[in-house]
């Protein structure tokens, strides 16, 4: 595992933990405005998570192509 993939994996784990914490908490919050902030945060984290997954996939694809050459 390279430093880049290790960094991305740590980022994926962190973002996933944050997203899960928000999703577990959101129904306990009674204030609609606070719920809205949590939903926005979950959407942003989810988007970042998807971007990191796509980046990780591109790195893995490039590494496998280098291995075949």
CHARMM internal coordinates of N, CA and C (Angstrom, degrees):
IC EDIT
DIST 1 N 1 CA 1.4577
DIST 1 CA 1 C 1.5324
ANGL 1 N 1 CA 1 C 107.53
DIST 1 C 2 N 1.3138
ANGL 1 CA 1 C 2 N 116.48
DIHE 1 N 1 CA 1 C 2 N 124.96
DIST 2 N 2 CA 1.4519
ANGL 1 C 2 N 2 CA 120.75
DIHE 1 CA 1 C 2 N 2 CA 179.71
DIST 2 CA 2 C 1.5199
ANGL 2 N 2 CA 2 C 110.62
DIHE 1 C 2 N 2 CA 2 C -78.30
DIST 2 C 3 N 1.3336
ANGL 2 CA 2 C 3 N 116.00
DIHE 2 N 2 CA 2 C 3 N 167.65
DIST 3 N 3 CA 1.4611
ANGL 2 C 3 N 3 CA 120.06
DIHE 2 CA 2 C 3 N 3 CA 177.29
DIST 3 CA 3 C 1.5180
ANGL 3 N 3 CA 3 C 110.79
DIHE 2 C 3 N 3 CA 3 C -60.46
DIST 3 C 4 N 1.3396
ANGL 3 CA 3 C 4 N 117.05
DIHE 3 N 3 CA 3 C 4 N -37.34
DIST 4 N 4 CA 1.4613
ANGL 3 C 4 N 4 CA 120.88
DIHE 3 CA 3 C 4 N 4 CA -179.37
DIST 4 CA 4 C 1.5189
ANGL 4 N 4 CA 4 C 110.93
DIHE 3 C 4 N 4 CA 4 C -64.42
DIST 4 C 5 N 1.3239
ANGL 4 CA 4 C 5 N 116.74
DIHE 4 N 4 CA 4 C 5 N -47.62
DIST 5 N 5 CA 1.4652
ANGL 4 C 5 N 5 CA 118.58
DIHE 4 CA 4 C 5 N 5 CA -178.79
DIST 5 CA 5 C 1.5180
ANGL 5 N 5 CA 5 C 110.63
DIHE 4 C 5 N 5 CA 5 C -69.88
DIST 5 C 6 N 1.3510
ANGL 5 CA 5 C 6 N 117.52
DIHE 5 N 5 CA 5 C 6 N -33.33
DIST 6 N 6 CA 1.4657
ANGL 5 C 6 N 6 CA 119.88
DIHE 5 CA 5 C 6 N 6 CA 176.52
DIST 6 CA 6 C 1.5272
ANGL 6 N 6 CA 6 C 110.16
DIHE 5 C 6 N 6 CA 6 C -63.62
DIST 6 C 7 N 1.3355
ANGL 6 CA 6 C 7 N 116.43
DIHE 6 N 6 CA 6 C 7 N -44.00
DIST 7 N 7 CA 1.4627
ANGL 6 C 7 N 7 CA 121.51
DIHE 6 CA 6 C 7 N 7 CA 178.19
DIST 7 CA 7 C 1.5220
ANGL 7 N 7 CA 7 C 110.21
DIHE 6 C 7 N 7 CA 7 C -61.35
DIST 7 C 8 N 1.3305
ANGL 7 CA 7 C 8 N 117.62
DIHE 7 N 7 CA 7 C 8 N -45.41
DIST 8 N 8 CA 1.4586
ANGL 7 C 8 N 8 CA 121.09
DIHE 7 CA 7 C 8 N 8 CA -179.95
DIST 8 CA 8 C 1.5209
ANGL 8 N 8 CA 8 C 111.32
DIHE 7 C 8 N 8 CA 8 C -65.25
DIST 8 C 9 N 1.3196
ANGL 8 CA 8 C 9 N 117.30
DIHE 8 N 8 CA 8 C 9 N -39.98
DIST 9 N 9 CA 1.4636
ANGL 8 C 9 N 9 CA 120.48
DIHE 8 CA 8 C 9 N 9 CA 178.79
DIST 9 CA 9 C 1.5232
ANGL 9 N 9 CA 9 C 110.41
DIHE 8 C 9 N 9 CA 9 C -63.20
DIST 9 C 10 N 1.3239
ANGL 9 CA 9 C 10 N 117.17
DIHE 9 N 9 CA 9 C 10 N -43.21
DIST 10 N 10 CA 1.4679
ANGL 9 C 10 N 10 CA 120.44
DIHE 9 CA 9 C 10 N 10 CA 177.89
DIST 10 CA 10 C 1.5285
ANGL 10 N 10 CA 10 C 110.03
DIHE 9 C 10 N 10 CA 10 C -62.36
DIST 10 C 11 N 1.3204
ANGL 10 CA 10 C 11 N 116.98
DIHE 10 N 10 CA 10 C 11 N -40.49
DIST 11 N 11 CA 1.4662
ANGL 10 C 11 N 11 CA 121.08
DIHE 10 CA 10 C 11 N 11 CA 177.69
DIST 11 CA 11 C 1.5129
ANGL 11 N 11 CA 11 C 112.02
DIHE 10 C 11 N 11 CA 11 C -64.67
DIST 11 C 12 N 1.3228
ANGL 11 CA 11 C 12 N 117.12
DIHE 11 N 11 CA 11 C 12 N -40.08
DIST 12 N 12 CA 1.4635
ANGL 11 C 12 N 12 CA 121.33
DIHE 11 CA 11 C 12 N 12 CA 178.11
DIST 12 CA 12 C 1.5281
ANGL 12 N 12 CA 12 C 110.51
DIHE 11 C 12 N 12 CA 12 C -63.00
DIST 12 C 13 N 1.3165
ANGL 12 CA 12 C 13 N 115.98
DIHE 12 N 12 CA 12 C 13 N -44.10
DIST 13 N 13 CA 1.4595
ANGL 12 C 13 N 13 CA 120.03
DIHE 12 CA 12 C 13 N 13 CA -179.80
DIST 13 CA 13 C 1.5268
ANGL 13 N 13 CA 13 C 110.17
DIHE 12 C 13 N 13 CA 13 C -63.94
DIST 13 C 14 N 1.3136
ANGL 13 CA 13 C 14 N 116.66
DIHE 13 N 13 CA 13 C 14 N -45.21
DIST 14 N 14 CA 1.4688
ANGL 13 C 14 N 14 CA 120.72
DIHE 13 CA 13 C 14 N 14 CA -179.64
DIST 14 CA 14 C 1.5285
ANGL 14 N 14 CA 14 C 110.87
DIHE 13 C 14 N 14 CA 14 C -61.13
DIST 14 C 15 N 1.3279
ANGL 14 CA 14 C 15 N 116.71
DIHE 14 N 14 CA 14 C 15 N -49.23
DIST 15 N 15 CA 1.4639
ANGL 14 C 15 N 15 CA 120.00
DIHE 14 CA 14 C 15 N 15 CA -179.34
DIST 15 CA 15 C 1.5216
ANGL 15 N 15 CA 15 C 111.57
DIHE 14 C 15 N 15 CA 15 C -61.96
DIST 15 C 16 N 1.3140
ANGL 15 CA 15 C 16 N 117.08
DIHE 15 N 15 CA 15 C 16 N -39.76
DIST 16 N 16 CA 1.4685
ANGL 15 C 16 N 16 CA 120.90
DIHE 15 CA 15 C 16 N 16 CA 179.14
DIST 16 CA 16 C 1.5249
ANGL 16 N 16 CA 16 C 110.83
DIHE 15 C 16 N 16 CA 16 C -64.34
DIST 16 C 17 N 1.3308
ANGL 16 CA 16 C 17 N 116.55
DIHE 16 N 16 CA 16 C 17 N -43.01
DIST 17 N 17 CA 1.4646
ANGL 16 C 17 N 17 CA 119.66
DIHE 16 CA 16 C 17 N 17 CA 178.39
DIST 17 CA 17 C 1.5313
ANGL 17 N 17 CA 17 C 111.31
DIHE 16 C 17 N 17 CA 17 C -62.93
DIST 17 C 18 N 1.3367
ANGL 17 CA 17 C 18 N 116.44
DIHE 17 N 17 CA 17 C 18 N -41.03
DIST 18 N 18 CA 1.4723
ANGL 17 C 18 N 18 CA 120.09
DIHE 17 CA 17 C 18 N 18 CA 178.67
DIST 18 CA 18 C 1.5236
ANGL 18 N 18 CA 18 C 110.57
DIHE 17 C 18 N 18 CA 18 C -64.04
DIST 18 C 19 N 1.3163
ANGL 18 CA 18 C 19 N 116.12
DIHE 18 N 18 CA 18 C 19 N -44.85
DIST 19 N 19 CA 1.4622
ANGL 18 C 19 N 19 CA 120.77
DIHE 18 CA 18 C 19 N 19 CA -179.51
DIST 19 CA 19 C 1.5274
ANGL 19 N 19 CA 19 C 110.79
DIHE 18 C 19 N 19 CA 19 C -62.01
DIST 19 C 20 N 1.3157
ANGL 19 CA 19 C 20 N 116.87
DIHE 19 N 19 CA 19 C 20 N -43.98
DIST 20 N 20 CA 1.4676
ANGL 19 C 20 N 20 CA 120.19
DIHE 19 CA 19 C 20 N 20 CA 178.73
DIST 20 CA 20 C 1.5198
ANGL 20 N 20 CA 20 C 111.61
DIHE 19 C 20 N 20 CA 20 C -64.48
DIST 20 C 21 N 1.3352
ANGL 20 CA 20 C 21 N 117.28
DIHE 20 N 20 CA 20 C 21 N -38.71
DIST 21 N 21 CA 1.4673
ANGL 20 C 21 N 21 CA 120.29
DIHE 20 CA 20 C 21 N 21 CA 178.45
DIST 21 CA 21 C 1.5235
ANGL 21 N 21 CA 21 C 110.52
DIHE 20 C 21 N 21 CA 21 C -63.34
DIST 21 C 22 N 1.3195
ANGL 21 CA 21 C 22 N 117.28
DIHE 21 N 21 CA 21 C 22 N -42.30
DIST 22 N 22 CA 1.4654
ANGL 21 C 22 N 22 CA 120.72
DIHE 21 CA 21 C 22 N 22 CA 178.43
DIST 22 CA 22 C 1.5220
ANGL 22 N 22 CA 22 C 110.26
DIHE 21 C 22 N 22 CA 22 C -64.20
DIST 22 C 23 N 1.3229
ANGL 22 CA 22 C 23 N 117.37
DIHE 22 N 22 CA 22 C 23 N -44.80
DIST 23 N 23 CA 1.4620
ANGL 22 C 23 N 23 CA 120.42
DIHE 22 CA 22 C 23 N 23 CA -178.01
DIST 23 CA 23 C 1.5293
ANGL 23 N 23 CA 23 C 111.67
DIHE 22 C 23 N 23 CA 23 C -65.41
DIST 23 C 24 N 1.3373
ANGL 23 CA 23 C 24 N 116.91
DIHE 23 N 23 CA 23 C 24 N -33.60
DIST 24 N 24 CA 1.4705
ANGL 23 C 24 N 24 CA 119.53
DIHE 23 CA 23 C 24 N 24 CA 177.52
DIST 24 CA 24 C 1.5224
ANGL 24 N 24 CA 24 C 111.48
DIHE 23 C 24 N 24 CA 24 C -71.55
DIST 24 C 25 N 1.3183
ANGL 24 CA 24 C 25 N 116.94
DIHE 24 N 24 CA 24 C 25 N -27.78
DIST 25 N 25 CA 1.4611
ANGL 24 C 25 N 25 CA 122.11
DIHE 24 CA 24 C 25 N 25 CA -174.08
DIST 25 CA 25 C 1.5187
ANGL 25 N 25 CA 25 C 113.73
DIHE 24 C 25 N 25 CA 25 C -91.49
DIST 25 C 26 N 1.2994
ANGL 25 CA 25 C 26 N 117.88
DIHE 25 N 25 CA 25 C 26 N -27.62
DIST 26 N 26 CA 1.4668
ANGL 25 C 26 N 26 CA 122.18
DIHE 25 CA 25 C 26 N 26 CA -166.09
DIST 26 CA 26 C 1.5270
ANGL 26 N 26 CA 26 C 112.97
DIHE 25 C 26 N 26 CA 26 C -58.12
DIST 26 C 27 N 1.3128
ANGL 26 CA 26 C 27 N 118.70
DIHE 26 N 26 CA 26 C 27 N -37.06
DIST 27 N 27 CA 1.4643
ANGL 26 C 27 N 27 CA 120.31
DIHE 26 CA 26 C 27 N 27 CA -178.48
DIST 27 CA 27 C 1.5255
ANGL 27 N 27 CA 27 C 113.05
DIHE 26 C 27 N 27 CA 27 C -76.60
DIST 27 C 28 N 1.3353
ANGL 27 CA 27 C 28 N 116.43
DIHE 27 N 27 CA 27 C 28 N -17.94
DIST 28 N 28 CA 1.4611
ANGL 27 C 28 N 28 CA 120.09
DIHE 27 CA 27 C 28 N 28 CA 178.30
DIST 28 CA 28 C 1.5259
ANGL 28 N 28 CA 28 C 112.39
DIHE 27 C 28 N 28 CA 28 C -80.72
DIST 28 C 29 N 1.3196
ANGL 28 CA 28 C 29 N 116.60
DIHE 28 N 28 CA 28 C 29 N -15.95
DIST 29 N 29 CA 1.4672
ANGL 28 C 29 N 29 CA 121.17
DIHE 28 CA 28 C 29 N 29 CA -178.48
DIST 29 CA 29 C 1.5230
ANGL 29 N 29 CA 29 C 108.41
DIHE 28 C 29 N 29 CA 29 C -83.97
DIST 29 C 30 N 1.3126
ANGL 29 CA 29 C 30 N 115.65
DIHE 29 N 29 CA 29 C 30 N 127.38
DIST 30 N 30 CA 1.4751
ANGL 29 C 30 N 30 CA 120.14
DIHE 29 CA 29 C 30 N 30 CA -176.45
DIST 30 CA 30 C 1.5190
ANGL 30 N 30 CA 30 C 113.03
DIHE 29 C 30 N 30 CA 30 C -91.21
DIST 30 C 31 N 1.3189
ANGL 30 CA 30 C 31 N 117.86
DIHE 30 N 30 CA 30 C 31 N -26.49
DIST 31 N 31 CA 1.4578
ANGL 30 C 31 N 31 CA 122.21
DIHE 30 CA 30 C 31 N 31 CA -177.29
DIST 31 CA 31 C 1.5337
ANGL 31 N 31 CA 31 C 110.18
DIHE 30 C 31 N 31 CA 31 C -76.23
DIST 31 C 32 N 1.3436
ANGL 31 CA 31 C 32 N 118.51
DIHE 31 N 31 CA 31 C 32 N 119.41
DIST 32 N 32 CA 1.4684
ANGL 31 C 32 N 32 CA 120.91
DIHE 31 CA 31 C 32 N 32 CA -178.44
DIST 32 CA 32 C 1.5311
ANGL 32 N 32 CA 32 C 113.08
DIHE 31 C 32 N 32 CA 32 C -59.91
DIST 32 C 33 N 1.3329
ANGL 32 CA 32 C 33 N 117.20
DIHE 32 N 32 CA 32 C 33 N -35.12
DIST 33 N 33 CA 1.4620
ANGL 32 C 33 N 33 CA 119.22
DIHE 32 CA 32 C 33 N 33 CA 179.53
DIST 33 CA 33 C 1.5322
ANGL 33 N 33 CA 33 C 110.95
DIHE 32 C 33 N 33 CA 33 C -66.44
DIST 33 C 34 N 1.3129
ANGL 33 CA 33 C 34 N 116.15
DIHE 33 N 33 CA 33 C 34 N -42.33
DIST 34 N 34 CA 1.4650
ANGL 33 C 34 N 34 CA 120.29
DIHE 33 CA 33 C 34 N 34 CA 177.33
DIST 34 CA 34 C 1.5236
ANGL 34 N 34 CA 34 C 111.02
DIHE 33 C 34 N 34 CA 34 C -65.35
DIST 34 C 35 N 1.3362
ANGL 34 CA 34 C 35 N 116.27
DIHE 34 N 34 CA 34 C 35 N -38.70
DIST 35 N 35 CA 1.4649
ANGL 34 C 35 N 35 CA 119.33
DIHE 34 CA 34 C 35 N 35 CA 176.00
DIST 35 CA 35 C 1.5199
ANGL 35 N 35 CA 35 C 110.60
DIHE 34 C 35 N 35 CA 35 C -61.29
DIST 35 C 36 N 1.3272
ANGL 35 CA 35 C 36 N 115.93
DIHE 35 N 35 CA 35 C 36 N -40.10
DIST 36 N 36 CA 1.4584
ANGL 35 C 36 N 36 CA 120.31
DIHE 35 CA 35 C 36 N 36 CA 178.23
DIST 36 CA 36 C 1.5212
ANGL 36 N 36 CA 36 C 112.12
DIHE 35 C 36 N 36 CA 36 C -61.38
DIST 36 C 37 N 1.3356
ANGL 36 CA 36 C 37 N 115.95
DIHE 36 N 36 CA 36 C 37 N -41.27
DIST 37 N 37 CA 1.4642
ANGL 36 C 37 N 37 CA 119.81
DIHE 36 CA 36 C 37 N 37 CA 177.28
DIST 37 CA 37 C 1.5290
ANGL 37 N 37 CA 37 C 110.81
DIHE 36 C 37 N 37 CA 37 C -63.29
DIST 37 C 38 N 1.3328
ANGL 37 CA 37 C 38 N 116.06
DIHE 37 N 37 CA 37 C 38 N -40.70
DIST 38 N 38 CA 1.4615
ANGL 37 C 38 N 38 CA 119.76
DIHE 37 CA 37 C 38 N 38 CA 179.12
DIST 38 CA 38 C 1.5295
ANGL 38 N 38 CA 38 C 111.57
DIHE 37 C 38 N 38 CA 38 C -65.99
DIST 38 C 39 N 1.3261
ANGL 38 CA 38 C 39 N 116.42
DIHE 38 N 38 CA 38 C 39 N -39.49
DIST 39 N 39 CA 1.4657
ANGL 38 C 39 N 39 CA 120.02
DIHE 38 CA 38 C 39 N 39 CA 177.19
DIST 39 CA 39 C 1.5241
ANGL 39 N 39 CA 39 C 110.21
DIHE 38 C 39 N 39 CA 39 C -63.27
DIST 39 C 40 N 1.3347
ANGL 39 CA 39 C 40 N 116.34
DIHE 39 N 39 CA 39 C 40 N -44.41
DIST 40 N 40 CA 1.4703
ANGL 39 C 40 N 40 CA 119.99
DIHE 39 CA 39 C 40 N 40 CA 177.76
DIST 40 CA 40 C 1.5204
ANGL 40 N 40 CA 40 C 111.30
DIHE 39 C 40 N 40 CA 40 C -60.84
DIST 40 C 41 N 1.3331
ANGL 40 CA 40 C 41 N 116.26
DIHE 40 N 40 CA 40 C 41 N -43.10
DIST 41 N 41 CA 1.4632
ANGL 40 C 41 N 41 CA 120.57
DIHE 40 CA 40 C 41 N 41 CA 178.82
DIST 41 CA 41 C 1.5261
ANGL 41 N 41 CA 41 C 110.73
DIHE 40 C 41 N 41 CA 41 C -62.71
DIST 41 C 42 N 1.3356
ANGL 41 CA 41 C 42 N 116.82
DIHE 41 N 41 CA 41 C 42 N -42.70
DIST 42 N 42 CA 1.4644
ANGL 41 C 42 N 42 CA 120.82
DIHE 41 CA 41 C 42 N 42 CA 179.04
DIST 42 CA 42 C 1.5307
ANGL 42 N 42 CA 42 C 110.69
DIHE 41 C 42 N 42 CA 42 C -62.81
DIST 42 C 43 N 1.3157
ANGL 42 CA 42 C 43 N 117.07
DIHE 42 N 42 CA 42 C 43 N -40.75
DIST 43 N 43 CA 1.4623
ANGL 42 C 43 N 43 CA 120.35
DIHE 42 CA 42 C 43 N 43 CA 178.09
DIST 43 CA 43 C 1.5265
ANGL 43 N 43 CA 43 C 111.20
DIHE 42 C 43 N 43 CA 43 C -64.21
DIST 43 C 44 N 1.3282
ANGL 43 CA 43 C 44 N 116.76
DIHE 43 N 43 CA 43 C 44 N -43.18
DIST 44 N 44 CA 1.4617
ANGL 43 C 44 N 44 CA 120.24
DIHE 43 CA 43 C 44 N 44 CA 179.19
DIST 44 CA 44 C 1.5218
ANGL 44 N 44 CA 44 C 111.83
DIHE 43 C 44 N 44 CA 44 C -64.57
DIST 44 C 45 N 1.3188
ANGL 44 CA 44 C 45 N 115.88
DIHE 44 N 44 CA 44 C 45 N -44.52
DIST 45 N 45 CA 1.4662
ANGL 44 C 45 N 45 CA 119.41
DIHE 44 CA 44 C 45 N 45 CA 178.88
DIST 45 CA 45 C 1.5238
ANGL 45 N 45 CA 45 C 110.10
DIHE 44 C 45 N 45 CA 45 C -64.71
DIST 45 C 46 N 1.3284
ANGL 45 CA 45 C 46 N 117.22
DIHE 45 N 45 CA 45 C 46 N -41.15
DIST 46 N 46 CA 1.4612
ANGL 45 C 46 N 46 CA 120.66
DIHE 45 CA 45 C 46 N 46 CA 177.66
DIST 46 CA 46 C 1.5160
ANGL 46 N 46 CA 46 C 112.13
DIHE 45 C 46 N 46 CA 46 C -61.30
DIST 46 C 47 N 1.3191
ANGL 46 CA 46 C 47 N 117.06
DIHE 46 N 46 CA 46 C 47 N -40.71
DIST 47 N 47 CA 1.4678
ANGL 46 C 47 N 47 CA 120.68
DIHE 46 CA 46 C 47 N 47 CA 177.44
DIST 47 CA 47 C 1.5240
ANGL 47 N 47 CA 47 C 111.36
DIHE 46 C 47 N 47 CA 47 C -65.01
DIST 47 C 48 N 1.3425
ANGL 47 CA 47 C 48 N 116.17
DIHE 47 N 47 CA 47 C 48 N -43.03
DIST 48 N 48 CA 1.4682
ANGL 47 C 48 N 48 CA 120.09
DIHE 47 CA 47 C 48 N 48 CA 177.29
DIST 48 CA 48 C 1.5178
ANGL 48 N 48 CA 48 C 111.35
DIHE 47 C 48 N 48 CA 48 C -63.97
DIST 48 C 49 N 1.3143
ANGL 48 CA 48 C 49 N 115.81
DIHE 48 N 48 CA 48 C 49 N -38.65
DIST 49 N 49 CA 1.4614
ANGL 48 C 49 N 49 CA 120.84
DIHE 48 CA 48 C 49 N 49 CA 178.54
DIST 49 CA 49 C 1.5232
ANGL 49 N 49 CA 49 C 110.48
DIHE 48 C 49 N 49 CA 49 C -62.63
DIST 49 C 50 N 1.3121
ANGL 49 CA 49 C 50 N 117.01
DIHE 49 N 49 CA 49 C 50 N -44.17
DIST 50 N 50 CA 1.4623
ANGL 49 C 50 N 50 CA 120.91
DIHE 49 CA 49 C 50 N 50 CA 177.88
DIST 50 CA 50 C 1.5253
ANGL 50 N 50 CA 50 C 110.87
DIHE 49 C 50 N 50 CA 50 C -62.27
DIST 50 C 51 N 1.3235
ANGL 50 CA 50 C 51 N 117.32
DIHE 50 N 50 CA 50 C 51 N -42.33
DIST 51 N 51 CA 1.4704
ANGL 50 C 51 N 51 CA 120.86
DIHE 50 CA 50 C 51 N 51 CA 178.46
DIST 51 CA 51 C 1.5256
ANGL 51 N 51 CA 51 C 111.27
DIHE 50 C 51 N 51 CA 51 C -61.60
DIST 51 C 52 N 1.3204
ANGL 51 CA 51 C 52 N 116.26
DIHE 51 N 51 CA 51 C 52 N -42.46
DIST 52 N 52 CA 1.4664
ANGL 51 C 52 N 52 CA 119.94
DIHE 51 CA 51 C 52 N 52 CA 179.12
DIST 52 CA 52 C 1.5209
ANGL 52 N 52 CA 52 C 111.25
DIHE 51 C 52 N 52 CA 52 C -66.29
DIST 52 C 53 N 1.3248
ANGL 52 CA 52 C 53 N 116.71
DIHE 52 N 52 CA 52 C 53 N -38.06
DIST 53 N 53 CA 1.4692
ANGL 52 C 53 N 53 CA 119.72
DIHE 52 CA 52 C 53 N 53 CA 177.42
DIST 53 CA 53 C 1.5259
ANGL 53 N 53 CA 53 C 110.76
DIHE 52 C 53 N 53 CA 53 C -63.99
DIST 53 C 54 N 1.3256
ANGL 53 CA 53 C 54 N 116.41
DIHE 53 N 53 CA 53 C 54 N -41.32
DIST 54 N 54 CA 1.4643
ANGL 53 C 54 N 54 CA 120.19
DIHE 53 CA 53 C 54 N 54 CA 178.71
DIST 54 CA 54 C 1.5198
ANGL 54 N 54 CA 54 C 110.95
DIHE 53 C 54 N 54 CA 54 C -66.21
DIST 54 C 55 N 1.3225
ANGL 54 CA 54 C 55 N 116.97
DIHE 54 N 54 CA 54 C 55 N -39.54
DIST 55 N 55 CA 1.4601
ANGL 54 C 55 N 55 CA 121.43
DIHE 54 CA 54 C 55 N 55 CA 177.73
DIST 55 CA 55 C 1.5221
ANGL 55 N 55 CA 55 C 110.13
DIHE 54 C 55 N 55 CA 55 C -64.60
DIST 55 C 56 N 1.3205
ANGL 55 CA 55 C 56 N 116.28
DIHE 55 N 55 CA 55 C 56 N -44.66
DIST 56 N 56 CA 1.4581
ANGL 55 C 56 N 56 CA 121.19
DIHE 55 CA 55 C 56 N 56 CA 178.62
DIST 56 CA 56 C 1.5260
ANGL 56 N 56 CA 56 C 110.87
DIHE 55 C 56 N 56 CA 56 C -60.72
DIST 56 C 57 N 1.3201
ANGL 56 CA 56 C 57 N 116.20
DIHE 56 N 56 CA 56 C 57 N -40.58
DIST 57 N 57 CA 1.4600
ANGL 56 C 57 N 57 CA 120.74
DIHE 56 CA 56 C 57 N 57 CA 178.45
DIST 57 CA 57 C 1.5290
ANGL 57 N 57 CA 57 C 110.51
DIHE 56 C 57 N 57 CA 57 C -63.43
DIST 57 C 58 N 1.3319
ANGL 57 CA 57 C 58 N 116.75
DIHE 57 N 57 CA 57 C 58 N -41.82
DIST 58 N 58 CA 1.4641
ANGL 57 C 58 N 58 CA 120.65
DIHE 57 CA 57 C 58 N 58 CA 179.48
DIST 58 CA 58 C 1.5322
ANGL 58 N 58 CA 58 C 110.81
DIHE 57 C 58 N 58 CA 58 C -64.12
DIST 58 C 59 N 1.3288
ANGL 58 CA 58 C 59 N 116.46
DIHE 58 N 58 CA 58 C 59 N -39.97
DIST 59 N 59 CA 1.4712
ANGL 58 C 59 N 59 CA 120.36
DIHE 58 CA 58 C 59 N 59 CA 178.59
DIST 59 CA 59 C 1.5260
ANGL 59 N 59 CA 59 C 110.11
DIHE 58 C 59 N 59 CA 59 C -64.80
DIST 59 C 60 N 1.3257
ANGL 59 CA 59 C 60 N 116.25
DIHE 59 N 59 CA 59 C 60 N -43.89
DIST 60 N 60 CA 1.4639
ANGL 59 C 60 N 60 CA 120.01
DIHE 59 CA 59 C 60 N 60 CA 179.52
DIST 60 CA 60 C 1.5233
ANGL 60 N 60 CA 60 C 110.99
DIHE 59 C 60 N 60 CA 60 C -64.56
DIST 60 C 61 N 1.3331
ANGL 60 CA 60 C 61 N 117.26
DIHE 60 N 60 CA 60 C 61 N -39.91
DIST 61 N 61 CA 1.4621
ANGL 60 C 61 N 61 CA 120.96
DIHE 60 CA 60 C 61 N 61 CA 178.08
DIST 61 CA 61 C 1.5214
ANGL 61 N 61 CA 61 C 110.69
DIHE 60 C 61 N 61 CA 61 C -63.26
DIST 61 C 62 N 1.3280
ANGL 61 CA 61 C 62 N 116.61
DIHE 61 N 61 CA 61 C 62 N -43.93
DIST 62 N 62 CA 1.4636
ANGL 61 C 62 N 62 CA 120.74
DIHE 61 CA 61 C 62 N 62 CA 179.53
DIST 62 CA 62 C 1.5261
ANGL 62 N 62 CA 62 C 110.55
DIHE 61 C 62 N 62 CA 62 C -64.08
DIST 62 C 63 N 1.3271
ANGL 62 CA 62 C 63 N 116.80
DIHE 62 N 62 CA 62 C 63 N -40.12
DIST 63 N 63 CA 1.4560
ANGL 62 C 63 N 63 CA 120.86
DIHE 62 CA 62 C 63 N 63 CA 179.83
DIST 63 CA 63 C 1.5263
ANGL 63 N 63 CA 63 C 110.70
DIHE 62 C 63 N 63 CA 63 C -65.98
DIST 63 C 64 N 1.3267
ANGL 63 CA 63 C 64 N 117.15
DIHE 63 N 63 CA 63 C 64 N -39.44
DIST 64 N 64 CA 1.4594
ANGL 63 C 64 N 64 CA 119.49
DIHE 63 CA 63 C 64 N 64 CA -179.71
DIST 64 CA 64 C 1.5266
ANGL 64 N 64 CA 64 C 111.02
DIHE 63 C 64 N 64 CA 64 C -71.10
DIST 64 C 65 N 1.3334
ANGL 64 CA 64 C 65 N 117.07
DIHE 64 N 64 CA 64 C 65 N -33.63
DIST 65 N 65 CA 1.4672
ANGL 64 C 65 N 65 CA 120.06
DIHE 64 CA 64 C 65 N 65 CA 176.17
DIST 65 CA 65 C 1.5215
ANGL 65 N 65 CA 65 C 110.45
DIHE 64 C 65 N 65 CA 65 C -67.04
DIST 65 C 66 N 1.3255
ANGL 65 CA 65 C 66 N 116.95
DIHE 65 N 65 CA 65 C 66 N -39.16
DIST 66 N 66 CA 1.4638
ANGL 65 C 66 N 66 CA 120.59
DIHE 65 CA 65 C 66 N 66 CA 177.40
DIST 66 CA 66 C 1.5174
ANGL 66 N 66 CA 66 C 110.69
DIHE 65 C 66 N 66 CA 66 C -64.54
DIST 66 C 67 N 1.3087
ANGL 66 CA 66 C 67 N 116.22
DIHE 66 N 66 CA 66 C 67 N -35.41
DIST 67 N 67 CA 1.4582
ANGL 66 C 67 N 67 CA 120.36
DIHE 66 CA 66 C 67 N 67 CA 179.30
DIST 67 CA 67 C 1.5106
ANGL 67 N 67 CA 67 C 112.56
DIHE 66 C 67 N 67 CA 67 C -69.51
DIST 67 C 68 N 1.3384
ANGL 67 CA 67 C 68 N 117.22
DIHE 67 N 67 CA 67 C 68 N -27.98
DIST 68 N 68 CA 1.4593
ANGL 67 C 68 N 68 CA 121.00
DIHE 67 CA 67 C 68 N 68 CA 179.90
DIST 68 CA 68 C 1.5165
ANGL 68 N 68 CA 68 C 112.56
DIHE 67 C 68 N 68 CA 68 C -82.12
DIST 68 C 69 N 1.3250
ANGL 68 CA 68 C 69 N 116.52
DIHE 68 N 68 CA 68 C 69 N -21.76
DIST 69 N 69 CA 1.4782
ANGL 68 C 69 N 69 CA 120.33
DIHE 68 CA 68 C 69 N 69 CA -176.30
DIST 69 CA 69 C 1.4928
ANGL 69 N 69 CA 69 C 112.64
DIHE 68 C 69 N 69 CA 69 C -73.01
END
COOR INIT
IC SEED 1 N 1 CA 1 C
IC BUILD
